[in-house]
Amino acid sequence: MDVRRALVNCSRGEASRANLAPWVAAGDLPAGDVVGWRDPKAPERGYLVVTAEGRDPVGVALRAPSGGGVRGAAMCDLCRTTRGPGDVTLFAAARAGAAGRRGDTVGVYACSDLDCARATLARPSASLRPDPGRTPEERLAALAERAGAFVATVLATAP
């Protein structure tokens, strides 16, 4: 799979300059997965790729503020994991198409490292509390659904 081709809200040039995490560049993403990573060469950039059963993967380029994450404990909108100070960040994604070229964006509070799948499967601790009352499989399915809805918002025509 070519992750760069999956990025829907940036130019071909921006996508070609995207620094892929080594584990993303090395293999195919199974259906139903949500994969995210921060660009090690440009920490304000991040990427989120969602694969759905029977569909091509769709990815979005994200921007984070240079100041860091939320100062207090906060919940990730994607995996619904409550995390400690600085571990959740407000990311902005340009809308796809003409709306994005005009500067329209949508935002999401997400795990600062964008590794929501790992957070979803983690054991609860003082600084990491996954969505309670659900099995890990249920949490992963809900993560895929919410991440897919966010990507759909990026693709939607702005009102």
N, C-alpha and C positions, 0 to 999 in steps of 0.2 A: 504494500500500500504506500502511496506517495502522500505523506502527511501534508506536504506543502501545497499540493493540489486541493486538499480538503479545506484549506483556510478560505473562508468565504467573505471576510470583511477587510481584506487588504489587497494591495496590488500584487501582481505577479513578482515584481521586483522585491517588495517587502517580504513576500512569502519565500522567495529564493534566498534571502538573507537571514531568514529565521534560523536560529541555532536550535537544533533538535537535541533533546536529551539522548544520550547514547542508547538507552534501552528502548527509546521510541524509534530511532533510526535503524535499529538492529532487527526489528521483527514486525509481523502483522499484529494488528489489534483484533482480538476476538469480538464478535458481536455482543452488544450489551455492555461494553466497557466504557468507562469515562476516564480519560487520561488527561492529566494536566501537569505542566511544569513551568518553571521560571527560566528565563534565558540567562545563563551564567555570565554572558558577556554584557548584558544590558538588563540589570536587575528590575528595572521598571516594566519590562515586558514579560508577558506570560502567554501561554497557549492552552486552550481547552479543546479536546477532540472527543466527540461522542460517536460511537458506532451502534447502530440499531440493527436488529435482525432483518436481513434481506435488503438493507439499504447501504449506500456508500457512506463512509465516514464523513462527518462534517466537523470542521474546526473553526474556532474563532481566535483572533489575536486580541489580547487584553493589555491594558495599561494600568499600572498601579502608581499611586503618588509616591514621590521620592521620600516622604517623611516616615514611611513605615506603616504598620498596621494599626488597628483600633487599640486605644490605650488601655481599655479595661477588658474583662472577659466578654466574649461575644460568640454568637452562633453563626456558623457558615450557612448561607441560604441554600447551598447545594446538597451537602451531606447531613445537615442539621446536627452537626457536632458542635458542642459548646467547647470553646478553647480559651486558653489563658491570654493574658495581655500580649498584644503584638502578633498573635497567631492567626488573626482574621484581618483581611484587608479588603477595602472597597476597590474593586476592579471596574474599569470602564471599557466597554467594547464599542467600537464604531459600528453603526448599523451597516448592513451590506448595501451595495449599490449607490445610487445617487444620494440617498439620505446620508450615508456615511461620508460621502465626498463633501456634503454641505456641513459636516461637523456634528450630525446627530449621533448621540451615544446612548447606551443603556448601561446600567450598572448592576453589580451583584457583589454582595459580601461573601467572600470565599476564603477557604484556608489559605494562609499566606504562601505556603509552598505549592498550592494547587494540587496536592496529593490527597484529594478527598476520599479516594478508594481506600487508601491505607488508614485514614482517620476513621472511616466507616467500620473497618474490620478490627480496629484497635480495642484492647481491653480498656474499660473505664479507669481513669486515674484522676488525680487532683487537678490536672490541667487539660484533660482530654475526656470529654463525656459524650460518646456517641448517642444517637437517637435512642432513648430508652424504650423498653417493651417490645423490641423487634429483634428478630434473628439477624445475623449478619447478611444472610441471603436477601431478606426483606429490605434491609437498609441499602444494599447494593442496588436492588431493583428501584427503590425510591430515588436513590441518587441518580440513576440513569434517566428516570422520568423527569426529575427537576432540571437536570443539566440539559436534556433535550428540549424542555420548555424554554429555558434561557436561550439556547441557540435559535429556537424558533422565533423568539422575540428579536434577536439580532437580525434575522432574515426578514422579518415582517416589515411592511411598508409603514413608515412613521405616520402617525395621525396628522 
